[in-house]
Amino acid sequence: MKEIVPSPPPLVHNQFESVRELFSKNVVPSYGRFDLVFSHGAGSYLFDVAGKRYLDLGAGIAVCCLGHAHPAITEALAEQSRKLIHVSNLYFTEPQGRLAAELVNRIGAGKCFFANSGAEANEGLFKLARKFGHDEGRFEILTATNSFHGRTLAGIAATGQDKVKKGFEPMTPGFRHIPFNDLNAARNAISPATVAILMEGVQGEGGVTPATPEYLLGLRALCDEKKLLLFMDGVQCGHYRTGRFQSFQRILEGKNVAQASRLPGERVSASKNEISMSNLAARAGETPALLSFLPDGLSMAKSLGGGFPIGAFWVRAPYADLLGPGTHATTFGGTPLACAVALKVLEVIEREQLDEQVRKLGEWFKRELERLAATYPQVVKRARGLGFILGLELVEKEKIPAFAASNKTAALQFVNRLHEIGVLTIPAGTQIVRLLPPLNLKPQEAGEGIAKIEEVVKSLA
Ligand SMILES: Cc1ncc(COP(=O)(O)O)c(C=O)c1O
């Protein structure tokens, strides 16, 4: 076939080939990578080594919440690195203490532990649960089918997807999976060894499925009744991605207090952020269910550092001192550099009211994806998600003639077609194309994204 697109200049071509060769010779091939080599980014756009521009609707898998090369992040990195990058957790540093206070103020009375990734944050919660149940011989944690909790040995045992476990058996003991959004299944699964339940507010890797408010409130009540810890994994759906700091806060907006199981007594400490949180609540017309729901533990990572690696878990006040000196540690956890960046990311999100932006644009995005599903039912099954964690669910591969013959999944082929026209999205499962845009995506960029997605959908209809 005659080449329509001219080949990139030889120098650039060599750069692409040489980077790929460096990888094939030297990097463990554990990732299925796309054939793209990026050199730099600016805002919502990334540029490959040939100079082609891509609208980044994946944001490094929900990490680059302020887009690429945000001047505030660059400045925070430069400023803090001139003072102090690392001292270890043998000592105190101000940024870690300040970041912990900011997180506590946005979640509820408790304390934080800092790590480096989402998997490590979840590992901390697993250890917390084991410590909590240790003297009674309780150690088992229930997680959901289709969940994702990281790639460490305990992470894959906790993850409710067979594909991550395959080849690494035997699994770390102490994890069982239950159907998501099914309260009866949770109740029936509890055994004398059960100590905790861990759930994502919105399942990300598993296909962009939000928990229902009734499920969250029901789990809280069940955990109280059975003396279990309730953990939320906010690694992907947290940090304002749904339009609130944590997805459970967004999901529970407007729910009636009668559905809540817990008295509001133990909640957010009296602080200026509590006031701003209640203002937010009042603004959104919230009822007390949201204000009376708290998990016992919450893991965070990804957007927390806007691209700089940092993970954390928060633990509710009654359990905040369970992990005493010497019980848990990590060399790089909560360095002054990581914490200074995370503080800056929070400051920018809130100063620029990106939560509001995510709400408005997220609703618009979802409506547009629903429109695509209504207009092209032969290609798109439905729109999924909440805020800026969205999914376009395609019909089965066999029903899309252009995709049927390939051994690649429909989601993968769709994502590849978007690459050709300069848009980055992320497959989830076999049929879902996931959108995790930067929180500061501009309306015209959202428009560009939808137009290009529609272009691909149309070409397949
Ligand atoms: C919900 C959830 N939990 C945990 C993780 C693991 O985080 P990390 O890759 O930073 O270890 C991920 C990563 O995608 C995730 O989506």
PDBQT file of the ligand as one rigid body, heavy atoms in Angstrom, charges set to zero:
ROOT
HETATM    1  C1  LIG A 501      -7.266   1.270  42.666  1.00  0.00    +0.000 C 
HETATM    2  C2  LIG A 501      -5.792   1.044  42.596  1.00  0.00    +0.000 A 
HETATM    3  N1  LIG A 501      -5.149   0.611  43.688  1.00  0.00    +0.000 NA
HETATM    4  C3  LIG A 501      -3.828   0.395  43.684  1.00  0.00    +0.000 A 
HETATM    5  C4  LIG A 501      -3.084   0.605  42.546  1.00  0.00    +0.000 A 
HETATM    6  C5  LIG A 501      -1.618   0.353  42.561  1.00  0.00    +0.000 C 
HETATM    7  O1  LIG A 501      -0.934   1.569  42.533  1.00  0.00    +0.000 OA
HETATM    8  P1  LIG A 501       0.578   1.604  42.081  1.00  0.00    +0.000 P 
HETATM    9  O2  LIG A 501       0.616   1.220  40.648  1.00  0.00    +0.000 OA
HETATM   10  O3  LIG A 501       0.999   3.022  42.348  1.00  0.00    +0.000 OA
HETATM   11  O4  LIG A 501       1.304   0.625  42.928  1.00  0.00    +0.000 OA
HETATM   12  C6  LIG A 501      -3.712   1.044  41.377  1.00  0.00    +0.000 A 
HETATM   13  C7  LIG A 501      -2.959   1.239  40.136  1.00  0.00    +0.000 C 
HETATM   14  O5  LIG A 501      -3.485   1.347  39.057  1.00  0.00    +0.000 OA
HETATM   15  C8  LIG A 501      -5.101   1.270  41.398  1.00  0.00    +0.000 A 
HETATM   16  O6  LIG A 501      -5.771   1.679  40.319  1.00  0.00    +0.000 OA
ENDROOT
TORSDOF 0
